[in-house]
Amino acid sequence: MIILYRFFLYLFLPVVLVRLLFRASRNSQYLNRISQRFGWRMGLEQVSGGIWIHAVSVGEANAAIPLVKYLKSAYPDKPLLITTMTPTGADRVAKTFGDSVTHCYLPYDYPGAVKRFLAAAQPRLVMIMETEIWPNYIEHCHKSGIPMIYTNVRMSARSYNGYRRFHRLISQVLGKVDQFAVQSPADSERLVLLGARSDRVHTTGSIKFDIELPASIIEASQSVRRNLGWDRPVWVAGSTHEGEESQILDAFMAAKKKCPDLLLVLVPRHPERFNTVSRLCTRFGCNTVQRTQFQAEIPAEIDVYLVDTMGELALFIAASDFTFVGGSLVPTGGHNVLEACAAGIAVIFGPHMFNFQEISDQVLSRGAGVQIMSAEELVDVVVKLIQDPVLRDQYGVQGKLFVEENRGALRKIEQLVKTCLEPA
């Protein structure tokens, strides 16, 4: 089956190139280091014999933060290489870790590119964040004796059904992965059904619970809130997607009729959409300023503060009264709700949370957040949270406790790393 997979991979090479150029037309950063996407000019001599961590984009890079900190502390002699697929992920790695790690774009899963990359990096251990199944990488690492750990794995019902269509191929490659650190029992069950060896699948919980808000963010959030206004309610809508901002702005304008001083802090997920969202705010009649143009105290007449920067969502969440998690009013699957919970901020999300189903269900059962089914319902929840600060604080307190009580995935993952790097 791997041979057939490679045949179709080469057959679709023109589609891959067109897709890359299309993305570059919307975000020129996709042209940066483009040769790396095919395994050329990697420049990775300094990481030979180290640990390679793959985090496809911003969310996975954020989740990898506690893991990277542990590896730097426990194995200071092993250089760290972090790969991403997106420029936003690369930017997050650069801002979070600076020169303490090496970053490059992960080459596409073509056999030649994979061989060139592995020859350049020569990793001692591979750690893949969440569920990026690349058959050629798995095959070549297995043949080369490079241990591979899939960590923080989630396998939603939707992903499972998609992979199941290629069961023979997926079963063949998953059986060659050394260890899986999986978020929940349901994820473990689906992974085993797809072909992973049950003795190598470990339910560790989500590493995202091991998130620690640095004291610097807490301090900075106070300064940000001072600029946003202590005396007006602040609603952050973060990681929003196309088709979602219009619904949020509808809800915002309706909520302002009851709460005229409400400020919306809007944080789109993708940087190439910043200008589009800014124009959308103007069309809704909102007085809007952008983060890159205005960082002083926000005048009372401003309705929307558009955060057109990367890596600052956690800062603005910590400075808010309540936050809405994007990707959930449209069928994207939602985003991580735990940043808000860890900050003790009431969290709202929409009906489409299938990528974070178990965690979002736990948030609801714990009384740490609210799920809305429509933009109309969002209006009612926003107004209620503004008018009832006690309820708002209860959500925040429960969210913080929920995160604290579920920490510990990192300790279990540490044992898997030791198994691979320090065999008895």
C-alpha positions as CSV (number, residue, x, y, z in Angstrom):
1,M,0.0,0.0,0.0
2,I,2.9,2.4,0.7
3,I,3.9,2.1,-3.0
4,L,0.4,3.0,-4.1
5,Y,0.4,5.9,-1.7
6,R,3.7,7.2,-3.2
7,F,2.3,6.9,-6.7
8,F,-0.7,9.1,-5.9
9,L,1.5,11.5,-4.0
10,Y,3.5,12.2,-7.1
11,L,0.4,12.3,-9.2
12,F,-1.0,15.1,-7.1
13,L,2.3,17.1,-7.1
14,P,0.9,19.8,-9.4
15,V,-2.1,20.2,-7.0
16,V,0.4,20.6,-4.1
17,L,2.3,23.3,-6.0
18,V,-0.8,25.2,-7.0
19,R,-2.1,25.1,-3.4
20,L,1.3,26.4,-2.1
21,L,1.2,29.2,-4.7
22,F,-2.4,30.1,-3.8
23,R,-1.4,30.3,-0.1
24,A,1.6,32.5,-1.1
25,S,-0.7,34.8,-3.0
26,R,-2.7,35.4,0.2
27,N,0.4,35.3,2.6
28,S,3.8,36.0,1.0
29,Q,5.5,34.4,4.0
30,Y,4.7,31.0,2.4
31,L,7.5,31.9,-0.1
32,N,10.1,32.1,2.7
33,R,12.5,29.2,2.7
34,I,10.4,27.5,0.1
35,S,13.2,25.1,-0.8
36,Q,12.9,23.5,2.7
37,R,9.4,22.3,1.8
38,F,11.1,19.9,-0.6
39,G,14.1,19.0,1.6
40,W,16.7,21.3,0.0
41,R,19.1,23.7,1.8
42,M,18.0,22.6,5.2
43,G,21.1,23.9,7.1
44,L,20.6,21.6,10.1
45,E,24.1,20.5,10.9
46,Q,23.8,22.0,14.4
47,V,20.9,19.8,15.4
48,S,22.4,16.4,14.5
49,G,21.7,13.8,17.1
50,G,19.1,16.0,18.8
51,I,15.3,15.8,19.3
52,W,12.9,16.7,16.5
53,I,9.5,18.0,17.4
54,H,6.8,18.6,14.7
55,A,4.1,21.1,15.5
56,V,2.0,21.8,12.3
57,S,0.8,25.4,13.3
58,V,0.2,27.8,16.1
59,G,-2.1,25.6,18.2
60,E,0.3,22.7,18.2
61,A,3.3,25.0,18.8
62,N,1.5,26.4,21.9
63,A,0.7,22.9,23.1
64,A,4.4,22.0,22.7
65,I,5.6,24.7,25.0
66,P,5.7,22.7,28.3
67,L,7.2,19.7,26.4
68,V,10.0,21.8,25.0
69,K,10.7,23.3,28.4
70,Y,11.0,19.8,29.8
71,L,13.3,18.6,27.1
72,K,15.6,21.6,27.4
73,S,15.9,21.0,31.1
74,A,16.2,17.2,31.1
75,Y,18.4,16.8,28.0
76,P,20.5,20.0,27.7
77,D,23.1,18.2,25.6
78,K,20.5,17.4,22.9
79,P,19.7,20.2,20.5
80,L,16.0,20.8,19.6
81,L,14.6,21.1,16.2
82,I,11.0,22.3,15.8
83,T,9.3,22.0,12.4
84,T,6.0,23.6,11.3
85,M,4.0,23.7,8.1
86,T,2.7,27.3,8.4
87,P,4.4,30.7,8.7
88,T,2.2,31.5,11.7
89,G,3.5,28.4,13.4
90,A,7.1,29.4,12.6
91,D,6.4,32.9,14.0
92,R,5.1,31.4,17.2
93,V,8.2,29.2,17.6
94,A,10.5,32.2,17.0
95,K,8.7,34.4,19.5
96,T,8.4,31.7,22.2
97,F,11.8,30.0,22.0
98,G,14.1,32.4,20.1
99,D,17.5,31.0,19.4
100,S,17.2,28.2,22.0
101,V,15.8,25.9,19.3
102,T,16.2,25.5,15.6
103,H,13.2,25.9,13.3
104,C,12.6,24.8,9.7
105,Y,9.6,24.0,7.6
106,L,8.8,20.3,7.4
107,P,9.3,19.0,3.8
108,Y,6.3,17.4,2.1
109,D,6.0,13.7,2.5
110,Y,7.8,12.8,-0.7
111,P,10.4,10.0,-0.3
112,G,13.3,12.1,-1.7
113,A,12.4,15.1,0.5
114,V,12.0,12.9,3.5
115,K,15.4,11.2,3.0
116,R,17.1,14.6,2.5
117,F,15.5,16.0,5.6
118,L,16.4,13.0,7.8
119,A,19.9,12.9,6.5
120,A,20.3,16.6,7.3
121,A,18.7,16.5,10.8
122,Q,19.8,13.0,11.9
123,P,17.4,13.1,14.9
124,R,17.9,10.8,17.9
125,L,14.1,11.0,18.7
126,V,11.1,12.2,16.8
127,M,8.0,13.7,18.6
128,I,4.9,14.5,16.5
129,M,2.3,16.8,18.2
130,E,-1.2,15.6,17.8
131,T,-2.2,13.6,14.7
132,E,-0.1,14.3,11.6
133,I,0.1,10.9,9.9
134,W,2.8,11.0,7.2
135,P,3.4,7.5,5.9
136,N,6.9,8.1,4.4
137,Y,8.2,9.8,7.5
138,I,7.0,6.9,9.6
139,E,8.4,4.3,7.2
140,H,11.8,5.9,6.9
141,C,12.2,6.6,10.7
142,H,11.2,2.9,11.3
143,K,13.8,1.6,8.8
144,S,16.5,4.0,10.2
145,G,15.8,2.9,13.8
146,I,14.8,6.4,14.9
147,P,12.2,6.1,17.7
148,M,9.0,8.0,17.1
149,I,6.5,9.3,19.7
150,Y,3.1,10.7,18.7
151,T,2.1,13.0,21.6
152,N,-1.0,14.8,22.6
153,V,-2.9,12.7,20.1
154,R,-6.6,13.3,19.5
155,M,-8.6,11.2,17.1
156,S,-12.0,12.6,16.6
157,A,-14.8,10.6,15.2
158,R,-14.6,12.7,12.0
159,S,-10.8,12.1,11.7
160,Y,-11.3,8.4,12.4
161,N,-13.9,8.0,9.6
162,G,-11.6,9.8,7.2
163,Y,-8.6,7.6,8.0
164,R,-10.7,4.5,8.0
165,R,-11.2,4.9,4.2
166,F,-7.5,4.1,3.9
167,H,-7.4,1.5,6.6
168,R,-4.8,-0.8,4.9
169,L,-2.3,2.0,4.5
170,I,-2.9,3.6,7.9
171,S,-2.8,0.3,9.7
172,Q,0.5,-0.6,8.0
173,V,2.2,2.7,9.1
174,L,0.7,3.1,12.6
175,G,2.0,-0.3,13.6
176,K,5.6,1.1,13.1
177,V,5.2,4.0,15.5
178,D,7.0,3.4,18.8
179,Q,4.7,5.1,21.3
180,F,1.4,7.1,21.3
181,A,0.5,9.5,24.1
182,V,-3.2,9.9,23.6
183,Q,-5.6,12.5,25.2
184,S,-8.6,10.3,26.0
185,P,-9.8,6.7,26.2
186,A,-12.0,7.3,23.1
187,D,-9.0,8.6,21.2
188,S,-7.0,5.5,22.2
189,E,-9.8,3.1,21.1
190,R,-10.1,4.7,17.7
191,L,-6.3,4.7,17.2
192,V,-6.1,0.9,18.0
193,L,-9.0,0.2,15.6
194,L,-7.0,2.0,12.9
195,G,-4.0,-0.3,13.5
196,A,-1.8,1.1,16.3
197,R,-0.5,-1.6,18.6
198,S,-2.5,-1.5,21.9
199,D,0.6,-2.0,24.0
200,R,2.1,1.2,22.6
201,V,-1.0,3.4,23.1
202,H,-1.1,5.2,26.4
203,T,-3.9,7.4,27.6
204,T,-2.0,10.4,29.2
205,G,-4.6,13.2,29.0
206,S,-3.9,16.4,27.2
207,I,-0.6,18.2,27.6
208,K,-2.6,21.4,27.0
209,F,-3.7,21.2,30.7
210,D,0.0,21.6,31.6
211,I,-0.2,25.2,30.3
212,E,1.4,27.7,32.7
213,L,0.6,31.4,32.2
214,P,3.9,33.2,32.7
215,A,3.9,36.0,35.4
216,S,4.9,38.3,32.6
217,I,1.6,37.7,30.8
218,I,-0.4,38.4,33.9
219,E,1.5,41.6,34.5
220,A,1.2,42.7,30.8
221,S,-2.5,41.9,30.8
222,Q,-3.0,44.5,33.5
223,S,-1.4,47.1,31.3
224,V,-3.4,46.0,28.3
225,R,-6.7,46.1,30.3
226,R,-5.8,49.6,31.5
227,N,-5.6,50.7,27.8
228,L,-8.8,48.8,27.0
229,G,-10.6,50.4,29.9
230,W,-11.3,49.2,33.4
231,D,-14.7,50.7,33.4
232,R,-16.1,49.1,30.3
233,P,-16.9,45.4,29.7
234,V,-14.4,43.7,27.4
235,W,-15.3,40.8,25.2
236,V,-12.5,38.9,23.3
237,A,-13.5,36.8,20.3
238,G,-10.3,34.9,19.4
239,S,-9.2,32.6,16.6
240,T,-12.2,33.5,14.4
241,H,-12.7,32.2,10.9
242,E,-14.2,33.4,7.7
243,G,-18.0,33.4,8.0
244,E,-17.8,33.8,11.7
245,E,-16.8,37.4,12.2
246,S,-20.1,38.6,10.6
247,Q,-22.1,36.6,13.1
248,I,-20.0,37.9,16.0
249,L,-20.4,41.5,14.8
250,D,-24.2,41.0,14.4
251,A,-24.3,39.7,18.0
252,F,-22.0,42.5,19.2
253,M,-24.2,45.3,17.6
254,A,-27.3,43.7,19.2
255,A,-25.6,43.4,22.6
256,K,-24.5,47.1,22.5
257,K,-28.1,48.2,22.5
258,K,-28.3,46.9,26.1
259,C,-24.7,47.5,27.0
260,P,-23.6,50.6,25.1
261,D,-20.0,50.7,26.5
262,L,-19.2,47.1,25.4
263,L,-15.8,46.8,23.7
264,L,-15.1,43.9,21.3
265,V,-11.5,42.7,20.9
266,L,-11.5,40.7,17.7
267,V,-8.6,38.3,17.0
268,P,-8.8,36.6,13.6
269,R,-7.1,33.2,13.3
270,H,-5.2,33.8,10.0
271,P,-3.0,37.0,9.4
272,E,-3.9,37.1,5.7
273,R,-7.5,38.0,6.7
274,F,-6.7,40.9,9.0
275,N,-7.4,43.6,6.4
276,T,-10.6,41.8,5.2
277,V,-11.9,41.6,8.7
278,S,-11.1,45.3,9.2
279,R,-13.2,46.2,6.2
280,L,-16.0,44.0,7.4
281,C,-16.0,45.9,10.8
282,T,-16.3,49.1,8.9
283,R,-19.2,47.8,6.8
284,F,-21.0,47.0,10.0
285,G,-20.7,50.6,11.1
286,C,-18.2,49.8,13.9
287,N,-15.6,52.4,14.9
288,T,-12.5,50.2,14.6
289,V,-8.8,50.5,15.4
290,Q,-6.1,48.0,14.7
291,R,-3.4,46.9,17.2
292,T,-0.5,47.7,14.9
293,Q,-1.8,51.2,14.5
294,F,-2.9,52.0,18.0
295,Q,-1.6,50.7,21.3
296,A,-2.5,53.5,23.7
297,E,-5.7,54.0,25.8
298,I,-8.7,53.1,23.7
299,P,-11.2,56.1,23.3
300,A,-14.7,55.5,24.6
301,E,-16.1,55.9,21.1
302,I,-14.2,52.9,19.7
303,D,-16.4,49.8,19.3
304,V,-13.9,47.2,18.0
305,Y,-10.2,46.7,18.7
306,L,-8.8,44.4,15.9
307,V,-5.7,42.5,17.0
308,D,-3.8,42.2,13.7
309,T,-0.7,40.7,15.4
310,M,0.3,37.1,16.1
311,G,1.0,35.4,19.4
312,E,-0.9,37.9,21.6
313,L,-4.2,36.0,22.0
314,A,-3.4,34.7,25.5
315,L,-2.5,38.2,26.6
316,F,-5.9,39.6,25.5
317,I,-7.8,36.7,26.9
318,A,-6.2,37.4,30.3
319,A,-7.2,41.0,30.0
320,S,-10.8,40.3,29.1
321,D,-14.1,39.8,31.1
322,F,-15.1,36.9,29.0
323,T,-14.0,35.3,25.7
324,F,-15.5,33.5,22.8
325,V,-13.5,30.7,21.2
326,G,-13.6,30.9,17.4
327,G,-13.9,28.1,14.8
328,S,-17.0,27.0,16.6
329,L,-19.8,29.1,15.0
330,V,-18.7,27.6,11.6
331,P,-17.9,23.9,11.1
332,T,-14.2,24.2,11.6
333,G,-14.2,22.2,14.8
334,G,-13.3,24.8,17.4
335,H,-10.1,25.7,19.1
336,N,-8.5,25.2,22.5
337,V,-10.7,26.5,25.4
338,L,-8.1,25.9,28.0
339,E,-6.2,29.2,27.7
340,A,-9.2,31.0,28.9
341,C,-9.9,28.5,31.7
342,A,-6.2,28.7,32.9
343,A,-6.5,32.4,33.0
344,G,-9.7,32.2,35.1
345,I,-11.8,33.8,32.3
346,A,-15.4,32.8,31.5
347,V,-15.4,31.1,28.1
348,I,-18.1,30.8,25.4
349,F,-18.1,28.6,22.3
350,G,-20.4,27.6,19.5
351,P,-21.9,24.3,18.4
352,H,-19.0,23.0,16.3
353,M,-16.4,21.8,18.8
354,F,-15.8,18.3,17.3
355,N,-12.0,18.8,17.4
356,F,-12.1,19.4,21.1
357,Q,-15.3,17.5,21.9
358,E,-14.2,15.8,25.1
359,I,-12.6,18.9,26.7
360,S,-15.5,21.2,25.7
361,D,-17.9,18.6,27.2
362,Q,-15.9,18.6,30.4
363,V,-15.8,22.4,30.5
364,L,-19.6,22.4,30.3
365,S,-20.1,19.7,32.9
366,R,-17.7,21.5,35.3
367,G,-19.6,24.8,34.9
368,A,-16.6,26.5,33.5
369,G,-18.1,27.8,30.3
370,V,-21.2,28.2,28.0
371,Q,-22.0,26.7,24.7
372,I,-24.3,28.6,22.3
373,M,-26.1,27.2,19.3
374,S,-26.4,30.4,17.2
375,A,-25.4,34.0,17.0
376,E,-28.8,35.0,18.4
377,E,-28.1,32.9,21.5
378,L,-24.7,34.5,21.8
379,V,-26.3,37.9,22.3
380,D,-28.2,36.7,25.3
381,V,-25.1,35.1,26.9
382,V,-23.0,38.1,26.3
383,V,-25.5,40.4,27.9
384,K,-26.0,38.0,30.8
385,L,-22.3,37.8,31.5
386,I,-22.0,41.6,31.4
387,Q,-24.9,42.1,33.8
388,D,-24.0,39.3,36.2
389,P,-20.3,39.6,37.3
390,V,-20.8,37.0,40.0
391,L,-21.8,34.4,37.5
392,R,-18.9,35.5,35.3
393,D,-16.5,35.0,38.1
394,Q,-17.9,31.6,38.9
395,Y,-17.2,30.4,35.4
396,G,-13.6,31.7,35.7
397,V,-13.0,30.0,39.1
398,Q,-14.4,26.7,37.9
399,G,-12.3,26.9,34.7
400,K,-9.1,27.5,36.7
401,L,-9.8,24.6,39.0
402,F,-10.6,22.4,36.0
403,V,-7.2,23.0,34.5
404,E,-5.3,22.6,37.7
405,E,-7.0,19.3,38.5
406,N,-6.2,17.8,35.1
407,R,-2.5,18.6,34.9
408,G,-0.1,15.7,34.7
409,A,0.0,14.6,31.0
410,L,3.5,15.9,30.8
411,R,4.8,13.6,33.6
412,K,3.4,10.6,31.7
413,I,5.0,11.7,28.4
414,E,8.3,12.2,30.2
415,Q,8.3,8.4,30.9
416,L,7.8,7.6,27.3
417,V,10.7,9.9,26.3
418,K,12.9,8.1,28.8
419,T,11.9,4.8,27.4
420,C,13.1,5.9,24.0
421,L,16.2,7.9,25.0
422,E,17.3,5.9,28.0
423,P,16.5,2.2,27.3
424,A,17.3,-0.2,30.1
